[in-house]
């Protein structure tokens, strides 16, 4: 065996030693361990609260970590979660609830909750009411409510209202949006795709119309007929 062969063998052995003894690192060091955590909600028609429960697995812990109730609420008729954000070991998420009516004719209210999960081997969950905002949209007992949107703007309507409300989740400001085709039509459906493009459907007797909005909350087009936007998470009921 030549001297150069010996050197090559020693070099290969040294590299193998470094590879085998190198410390293992996570693919995303410091990432929040929330991939297996979820929250589900329950509600009984006619009830005055929405119950939530957070379950899953994080670190060495698994099961259900926390639960609570949102309320008391006056005829809740729609609920929607915002996009979660992480800071340190805390996962935060806004939850939007539209309150309708439990008695007679009233005006709908938007409740904004903040859900937090403090993750440190286990999960400490909480839900806090931050804002209650009057929507100036008519509702009555068992009136259908609609809510959909994207990263910044939500569109909210009721089956008794001839307009919807565009809600800015950053400034908390409302702007009314009415049908551009049949001004006397009532809101019949609001849908959104995964990017935040929104359709608002209106109907007046046999006449139907639809308005289209982009993720920046701007009207892009409108016309007669019916249309909807399905997304990757929730299907649209067709009958």
KOLKOLDREN-220707 format. One record per atom (N, C-alpha, C, O): x, y, z. Coordinates in steps of 0.001 Angstrom, whole numbers, plus 500000, padded with zeros to 6 digits. Layout:
REM residues N
XYZ...
REM end
This chain:
REM residues 239
500865498801500000500000500000500000500893501237500000501803501369500819500616502121499081501436503328498977501027504331500048499980504209500684501889505321500223501613506350501217500376507172500859499601507543501741500184507464499540499005508231499110497725507455499350496702508049499690497758506136499181496576505310499429496181505367500901495001505433501246497214505339501770496956505420503217496309506755503570495381506816504376496813507820502956496246509139503242494785509222502808493948509775503522494477508654501604493096508681501137492188507898502072491073508340502351492629506763502555491837505944503477491575506674504786490476506610505337492610507377505282492432508136506524491452509290506334490652509594507218491530509933505156490628511045504888489183510581504830488299511228505391488933509446504144487581508906504060487058508538505446485899508798505770487923507931506261487512507554507613487183508749508470486257508700509280487945509845508300487692511053509067486341511686508679485593512146509541486046511702507377484764512242506917483610511423507458482613511983507914483733510088507414482678509227507946482482509461509428481353509441509916483581509684510157483478509958511590482683511238511840481832511281512729482967512305511038482254513558511207480773513406510912479938513949511635480429512655509830479033512469509459478283511709510530477174512082510912478901510630511018478224509770511995478063510448513343477128510140514083478965511372513675478924511981515005478415513422514972478407514102515998477996513883513808477461515249513730476146515329514489475352514392514408475879516408515226474615516537515966473445516645515020473537517282513971472317516006515401471110516050514572470401517375514765470330517890515881469869517937513665469154519204513727467798519040513089467642518302512115466811519731513641465489519746513035465541520511511720466362521412511542464635520132510785464593520820509492464171522272509661464524523123508844463424522556510709462991523925510982463251524234512453462341524169513280464512524573512776464846524820514185463999525942514765463818526988514142463486525712515959462696526719516647461264526823516178460518527681516651460857525948515238459483526021514734458502525608515814458778524719516620457342526273515818456302525971516792455678524617516472455287524363515332455586523751517473455080522396517266453553522401517332452963521925518302452911522953516271451458523076516261450805522301515124449591522388514936451591521546514365451059520899513163449953519899513479449098519642512632449956519334514678448977518309515026447958518791516056447377517985516783447741520110516116446776520689517053445591521249516266445779521902515239444384520998516739443185521496516062442131521869517097442165521399518234441198522719516687440090523133517548438779522854516833438605523216515670437869522215517529436539522007516959435495522720517820435722523009518995434329522999517190433275523782517828431973522995517815431733522199516907431144523213518810429816522607518865428791523675519205429066524621519943427591523494518641426522524462518866425185523757518721424983522974517793424282524035519633422925523494519561421996524575519045421965525667519614421226524310517970420291525319517443419401525874518541418822525130519333419304527184518572418532527836519618419348528125520866418850528749521803420594527677520887421447527891522050421998529301522102421863530073521153422624529629523227423149530977523432424665530986523577425231531979524035425334529902523196426790529856523283427332528875522256426627527974521801428591529064521902429318528136521037430451527558521858431250528306522422430534526254521935431565525586522718432759525238521826432590524879520661433957525346522383435174525008521642436047524058522453436059524102523683436774523203521748437679522245522384438931522123521525438837521934520312440101522231522145441377522107521448442011520761521796442172520428522970442365519997520776442932518661520947444130518488520019444456519369519223444779517325520141445870516983519241447069516398519965446944515723520986448241516682519396449479516140519954450595517164519784450764517735518707451353517392520848452519518257520784453535517783521814453173517478522950454800517720521424455819517200522317455489515785522737455252514925521888455469515531524027455129514205524543453691514134525029453282513128525607452918515195524800451541515247525277450560515045524129450806515482523005449459514385524419448405514202523434447065514129524145447001513825525336445995514409523411444656514410523990444000515747523737444283516399522731443128516165524635442472517463524541443015518362525637443027517987526809443466519550525253444216520411526162443376521482526843443724521940527931442282521883526221441479522950526806440136523061526126439951522573525011439199523704526795437860523888526237437217525088526908437688525568527939436131525567526308435427526699526880434204527038526048433835526300525135433579528160526374432370528605525681432524530043525238433146530857525921431951530346524088431885531712523582430454532181523787429521531601523231430281533216524572428938533668524856428859534334526219429874534502526895427620534723526633426341534406525984426147535170524680426579536315524545425487534516523716425266535067522387423770535107522091423013534244522535423362536113521343421955536245520961421769535675519555421966536375518562421395534425519484421127533809518195422307533779517257422195534303516149423453533189517634424601533125516722424227532411515425423574531368515445424651532988514290424221532438513006425359532193512026425112531642510953426598532575512344427736532285511473429021532380512285429113533172513223430017531565511918431316531586512596432399531309511572432200530541510630433549531942511765434667531793510831435973532043511565436060532945512398436991531241511255438319531433511823439193532240510873439070532127509654440084533060511445441099533742510668442350532895510560442419531803511124443332533394509840444587532667509651445420532732510932445587533816511490445950531599511415446760531620512639448134532235512395448695532112511306448666532893513413450012533466513370450779532999514604450193532784515664452091532845514456452923532348515549453913533414515988454475534132515161454124533511517303455127534396517876455719533696519096455031533478520094456995533348519007457592532581520093456914531233520225456812530483519254456452530926521423455759529649521639454238529821521685453530528964522215453733530937521125452298531227521168451709531261519765452235531923518870450616530543519590449861530539518340448579531334518568447800531010519464448354532384517753447188533246517911446299533167516678446782533008515557445003533280516898444041533187515797442774533931516180442264533770517289442259534755515250440994535437515484439842534528515066439941533781514092438762534606515811437547533861515509436409534868515427436199535654516351435672534840514311434613535814514059433249535134514181433007534098513562432369535720514976431024535177515195429999536258514887430102537378515388429006535922514059427903536839513791426742536457514694426261535324514661426298537412515500425119537214516341423890537712515605423868538836515104422871536873515544421625537257514924420624537731515949420832538757516595419528536988516107418476537379517039417915536134517716417779535083517091417598536263518978416952535174519713415502535522520043414799534739520680415058536708519603413680537142519914412940537572518654412138536804518122413191538781518167412491539300516994413438540050516095414616539703516009412942541084515416413775541853514505414829542647515268414514543381516205416053542494514863417163543209515473418193543503514393417932543319513205419370543964514820420489544159513909421632543239514328421925543088515513422263542634513340423325541664513613424540542345514238424785543535514039425286541555514996426494542028515668427634541084515321427445539869515253428824541648515100430024540847514864430855540809516132431271541851516639431098539617516644431974539419517796433331538925517308433409538018516480434398539527517825435750539124517447436446538557518679436675539265519661436774537290518613437488536609519685438936536373519265439243536297518076439815536257520248441188535840519982441456534526520707441365534436521932441786533523519920442142532224520480443659532122520537444346532449519569444182531669521674445623531512521823445963530129522345445278529580523207447047529577521795447610528319522263449057528574522650449881528904521797449371528425523928450746528535524402451314527123524439450888526294525243452277526856523564452765525493523351454173525370523911455103526030523448454309524521524908455604524281525534455617522862526098455574522665527312455676521886525209455579520493525622454143520045525726453824518890525441453270520954526133451831520739526138451181521993525553451884522853525024449866522112525636449159523251525039448215523852526074447344523166526608448400525153526353447489525884527216446642526783526336447156527732525743445332526494526241444450527175525297443548528184526006443165527990527160443216529262525297442312530279525849441556530948524715441987530916523562440410531562525058439581532293524095439094533568524776438483533510525843439364534726524156439041536022524771438252536881523791438645537023522633437137537457524250436355538380523437437060539735523399437330540333524441437357540219522172438057541489522013437135542635521613437257543738522146436207542386520673435376543461520138433960542955519864433750541784519549432996543868519991431618543640519538431247544819518662431256545962519118430919544549517402430704545602516423429325545438515792429009544372515265428500546487515843427188546449515209427351546479513694428100547296513156426638545574513007426758545449511559425677546225510800425787546404509587424655546678511488423549547394510840422931546558509716422562547082508665422829545265509957422187544336509023420986543709509720421116543203510835419830543737509086418619543226509711418671541704509865419132540980508982418182541251511020418041539818511278416760539599512070416218540525512674416298538384512056415158537974512876415432536554513351416476535979513044414509536006514086414683534650514592414848533683513419414002533638512526415929532913513421416260531899512409416618532478511043416551531769510039416996533755510987417458534340509732418825533762509354419714533663510200418990533380508079420276532866507614421295534000507531420975535107507097422520533711507951423619534671507874424723534094506990424862532877506864425507534988506379426562534556505464427840535324505785427802536510506114428984534620505683430265535276505941431361534527505200431456533303505290432185535263504471433325534686503764434313535808503498433957536984503574435553535450503186436543536482502918437927535913502730438110534717502505438908536811502829440300536440502616441179536911503743440717537054504875442455537157503448443414537507504506443056538775505271443312538861506472442464539767504589442183541038505274440709541374505356440255541872506387439938541117504294438559541569504244437566540417504393437705539368503763436557540641505246435433539728505371434202540397504785434038541613504887433341539600504174432060540097503684430958539356504434430949538127504491430029540120505008429008539566505890427647540051505426427484541224505090426669539154505406425320539540505028424298538659505707424646537638506302423025539052505622421924538240506134420849538149505054420820538947504117419976537170505203418910536949504214417825538013504265416909537999503443417914538945505227416944540038505312417541541375504897416878542408504986418784541357504447419461542603504129419679542750502631420054541795501951419438543958502123419653544246500702421099544638500418421428545012499292421944544558501404423360544854501217424179543955502139423663543376503095425451543857501829426388543165502707427321544215503317427298545384502933428137543775504268429128544654504862430521544107504583430794542925504793431399544988504107432808544632503969433523545056505248433522546234505605434132544094505936434787544367507209436294544252507040436805543223506598437003545322507398438465545348507344438999544816508667438831545459509703439638543651508648440098543020509888441290543740510506441653543454511647441909544671509775443047545427510303442574546706510990442954546982512128441739547491510289441274548763510850439968548632511621439572549561512326439293547491511497437991547219512112436888548124511557435880548355512225437076548636510340436080549516509725435138548720508822435524547727508206433886549191508766432857548572507927432537549468506739432576550694506837432217548829505607431747549563504438430601548787503806430778547613503481429429549397503620428307548682503011428548548454501518429093549320500833428147547301501025428245546986499600426893546434499161426396545461499728426305547062498145424992546667497643425121546063496260426133546241495582424092545351495850424080544757494517424161545844493463423476546863493551425008545618492459425143546569491368424196546261490218424170546992489228423408545175490338422489544786489273421029544906489689420207545411488925420697544444490900419323544532491396419356545150492799419404544426493794419332546465492878419465547150494173418478546681495237418766546783496430417322546170494828416327545748495812416482544288496211415700543781497015417480543606495659417667542196495973418236541977497357418929542841497894417943540811497944418457540437499259419637539484499107419704538715498149420555539540500048421721538653500012421255537206500138420461536879501021421747536343499256421353534933499293422527533993499501422324532828499843423760534473499302424928533607499493426202534444499385426264535390498599427219534093500177428548534688500064429557533548500100429541532727501018430439533497499096431458532442499046432813533059498733432893534185498242433883532312499020435241532798498759436143531626498423435932530511498899437173531890497581438148530847497308439322530985498267439307531847499145440338530142498105441450530094499052442293531369499037442989531658500011442238532138497942443052533352497852442334534588498371442964535624498582441021534494498581440276535636499089439425536336498064438909537418498343439251535753496858438279536275495913436883535904496411436652534768496827435956536857496368434646536687497003433534536930495989433635537819495145432468536127496081431243536387495331430108536621496321429977535906497315429282537641496034428086537913496837426889537774495909426778538490494913426002536858496239424813536620495423423615537337496035423465537398497255422764537880495160421545538578495557420364537977494793420530537464493686419193538044495382417995537572494694416815538462495024416695538990496130415931538617494019414689539382494186413641538679493334413580538868492119412809537857493995411879537027493245412649536036492389413480535287492902412380536027491084413076535121490170414355535739489612415082535085488864414636536990489968415816537683489443417000537473490380416877537620491596418148537126489801419353536904490598420510537715490022420535538033488833421455538038490881422637538802490474423803538426491365423623537859492443424999538748490902426188538412491672427247539494491478427433540002490372427937539841492564429064540779492533430342540023492873430326539109493697431445540403492242432734539745492457433724540743493061433836541877492595434436540312494094435424541153494767436777540445494802436850539220494901437854541246494719439197540662494766439695540616496215439013541119497108440877540020496469441374539911497853441640541253498531441773541315499754441718542339497735441906543665498318440587544359498634440569545536498996439472543619498493438167544159498839437539545021497777436558545713498050438085545001496545437584545853495476436627545091494560436854543924494242435558545763494141434636545183493179435344545044491834435930546006491339435292543851491241435966543615489966434980543475488815435269543917487703433823542871489059432795542775488035431474542379488679431432541983489844430383542490487900429072542117488411428193541764487229428517542066486080427073541119487529426156540755486457425001539929486979424892539680488180424142539507486070423009538690486452423395537229486600424517536830486288422453536448487077422697535013487254423199534685488632423144535513489542423690533471488784424220533002490059425636532495489852425970531983488783426458532635490862427842532149490802428330531913492222427782532458493179429349531110492343429940530859493659431396530491493469431836530184492362432152530527494585433573530183494546433865529136495615433913529467496800434059527884495219434451526870496194435917527057496588436663527753495900436324526439497685437724526520498088438254525152498466437534524156498396439508525106498866440174523830499122439806523217500461440219522096500757439035523932501280438731523441502624437269523081502807436957522099503482436355523864502215434938523669502464434177523652501134434359524538500300433343522663500945432545522585499734431338523494499800430933523932500877430766523774498641429556524593498534428359523672498320428358522858497395427349523794499163426151522970499010425387523394497764425096524575497571425068522427496928424403522732495664422912522434495687422209522782494737422416521814496720420965521542496824420566521408498288419395521179498590
REM end
